[in-house]
Amino acid sequence: MLRLMLVCASLVLATALPSMAQQAASPNPPPQPSPNPRPAPAAKPKPKPAAATAVKKPAAVVAAPADANAADNKAHMLEKIKDWSVFVHEGPEGRVCFAATAPTDMQPKTVKRTPVIFYVTTWQKDGIHNEVSVKQGYSLKPNGGATVTVGAQNFAMTAEDDKAFVKDPADERKIITAMSGGGTMTIKGVSAKGTATVDQYSLNGVPEAVQKLKETCP
């Protein structure tokens, strides 16, 4: 079922990732995922993550909700697993666990973008596990989206502003399975201005990161 418009709820992450493929305009800006809940097929709101930095390997991430009343709540890095990092956030919306990584390469390098990162998120309270999303660092083309390629498999993602998500949970499971095979992942998108981008991600550490999410947010 199609996922509806995001419900306003917020987590703003301040993440430190070592810069290995960052744009010249932002040498190493911290990722700022702003996960917002997304509705479940029945009408129950379901959450999703967003925002990030464009770099080669993720390291430490410190997350804080955007809500000033929850400013003391932090997302803590549980473990850095190869090219991925796993975090947990405790807040009013319940426990949120996520694995994140930034691109190892972004093309074209001349395009100015805000932080870019890929997320696999579990929203424990809403029963959402291994939600796949990406923060593209620019407003995506209206009615467009992004394409995830893992090996010979292509998956479509639906755009909402600068974020892209997978419509069908069944496809999310297929993506996670494909990612767990290792290698690299490519995400292609087109900005609202018509600029095409191609980002490469390392999948080194995905199986262990997903397992850590399962253990922390069962």
Residue pairs with C-beta under 8 A, 6 or more apart in sequence:
1 41
1 167
1 168
2 158
2 167
3 38
3 39
3 46
3 158
3 165
3 167
4 38
4 39
5 39
5 160
6 36
6 37
6 38
6 48
6 160
7 36
7 37
7 38
7 39
7 45
8 36
9 35
9 36
9 37
9 45
9 47
9 93
10 34
10 35
10 36
10 65
10 66
10 67
11 33
11 34
11 35
11 49
11 63
11 64
11 65
11 66
11 75
11 89
11 91
11 96
12 32
12 33
12 34
12 51
12 63
12 64
12 65
12 66
13 30
13 31
13 32
13 33
13 34
13 51
13 52
13 61
13 62
13 63
13 64
13 75
13 87
14 30
14 31
14 32
14 61
14 62
14 63
14 64
15 30
15 31
15 32
15 33
15 52
15 53
15 58
15 60
15 61
15 62
15 63
15 100
15 117
16 30
16 59
16 60
16 61
16 62
17 28
17 30
17 31
17 53
17 55
17 57
17 58
17 59
17 61
17 85
17 102
17 117
18 28
18 55
18 56
18 57
18 58
18 59
19 27
19 28
19 55
19 56
20 55
20 56
20 57
20 104
21 54
21 55
21 56
21 102
21 103
21 104
21 105
21 106
22 28
22 29
22 53
22 54
22 55
23 54
23 106
23 109
23 111
23 112
23 113
24 109
25 112
26 54
26 112
26 113
26 114
26 115
28 53
28 55
29 53
29 114
29 115
30 53
30 115
31 51
31 52
31 53
31 61
31 100
31 102
31 115
31 117
31 135
32 51
32 52
32 115
33 49
33 50
33 51
33 52
33 63
33 98
33 100
33 117
33 119
33 135
34 49
34 50
34 51
34 66
35 47
35 48
35 49
35 50
35 96
35 98
35 119
35 121
35 123
36 47
36 48
36 50
37 45
37 46
37 47
37 48
37 93
37 123
37 126
38 45
38 46
38 47
38 48
38 165
39 45
39 46
40 46
40 126
40 128
44 126
45 126
46 123
46 126
46 128
46 131
47 93
47 96
47 121
47 123
47 126
47 128
47 131
48 121
48 123
48 128
48 131
48 133
48 163
48 165
49 96
49 98
49 100
49 119
49 121
49 131
49 133
50 119
50 133
50 135
50 162
50 163
51 114
51 115
51 117
51 135
52 100
52 102
52 115
52 116
52 117
52 118
52 119
52 134
52 135
52 137
53 102
53 115
53 116
53 117
54 102
54 103
54 106
54 113
54 115
54 116
54 117
54 137
54 199
55 102
55 103
56 83
56 102
56 103
56 104
56 105
56 202
57 83
57 101
57 102
57 104
57 202
58 80
58 83
58 84
58 85
58 100
58 101
58 102
58 117
59 80
59 85
60 77
60 80
60 85
61 75
61 77
61 85
61 87
61 100
62 74
62 75
62 76
62 77
63 74
63 75
63 76
63 87
63 89
64 70
64 71
64 73
64 74
64 75
65 71
65 73
65 89
65 91
67 92
70 91
70 92
73 89
73 90
73 91
73 92
74 89
75 87
75 88
75 89
75 96
75 98
76 87
76 88
76 89
77 85
77 86
77 87
78 86
78 87
78 88
78 97
78 212
78 216
79 85
79 86
79 212
80 86
81 99
81 205
81 208
81 209
81 212
82 202
82 204
82 205
82 208
83 101
83 104
83 202
83 203
83 204
83 205
84 99
84 100
84 101
84 204
84 205
84 206
84 208
84 209
85 99
85 100
85 101
85 209
86 97
86 98
86 99
86 209
86 212
86 213
86 216
87 97
87 98
87 99
87 100
88 95
88 96
88 97
88 216
88 217
89 95
89 96
89 97
89 98
93 123
93 125
94 123
94 124
94 125
94 126
95 124
95 125
95 216
95 217
96 121
96 122
96 123
96 124
96 217
97 121
97 122
97 124
97 213
97 216
97 217
98 119
98 120
98 121
98 122
98 213
99 119
99 120
99 121
99 206
99 209
99 210
99 212
99 213
100 117
100 118
100 119
100 120
101 117
101 118
101 201
101 202
101 205
102 115
102 116
102 117
102 118
102 201
103 116
103 117
103 118
103 199
103 200
103 201
104 184
104 200
104 201
104 202
105 199
105 200
106 113
106 116
106 197
106 198
106 199
106 200
107 197
107 198
107 199
108 195
108 197
111 138
111 191
111 195
111 197
113 136
113 137
113 138
113 197
114 135
114 137
114 138
114 162
115 135
115 137
116 134
116 135
116 136
116 137
116 199
117 134
117 135
118 132
118 133
118 134
118 185
118 187
118 201
119 131
119 132
119 133
119 134
119 135
120 130
120 131
120 132
120 176
120 206
120 209
120 210
120 213
121 128
121 130
121 131
121 133
122 128
122 129
122 130
122 131
122 213
122 214
122 216
122 217
123 131
124 217
124 218
129 213
129 214
129 217
130 172
130 173
130 176
130 210
130 213
131 165
131 166
131 172
132 148
132 157
132 165
132 166
132 172
132 175
132 176
133 163
133 164
133 165
133 166
134 146
134 148
134 157
134 163
134 164
134 187
135 162
135 163
136 146
136 162
136 163
136 164
136 187
136 189
136 191
136 197
137 162
138 162
138 189
138 191
138 192
138 193
138 195
138 197
139 161
139 162
139 191
139 192
140 146
140 159
140 160
140 161
140 162
140 163
140 164
140 189
140 190
140 191
140 192
141 159
141 189
141 190
141 191
141 192
141 194
142 159
142 192
143 159
144 159
144 189
144 190
145 156
145 157
145 158
145 159
145 164
145 189
146 156
146 157
146 159
146 164
146 187
146 188
146 189
147 154
147 155
147 156
147 157
147 187
147 188
147 189
148 154
148 155
148 156
148 157
148 175
148 185
148 186
148 187
149 155
149 185
149 186
149 187
149 188
150 175
150 178
150 179
150 181
150 183
150 185
150 186
150 203
151 178
151 181
151 183
153 174
153 178
155 166
155 171
155 174
155 175
156 166
156 167
156 171
157 164
157 165
157 166
157 187
158 164
158 165
158 166
158 167
159 189
164 187
164 189
166 172
166 175
176 206
176 210
179 185
179 203
179 206
180 203
180 206
180 207
180 210
181 203
182 203
182 204
182 206
183 203
184 200
184 201
184 202
184 203
185 200
185 201
185 202
185 203
186 198
186 199
186 200
186 201
187 198
187 199
187 201
188 196
188 197
188 198
188 199
189 196
189 197
189 199
190 196
190 197
191 197
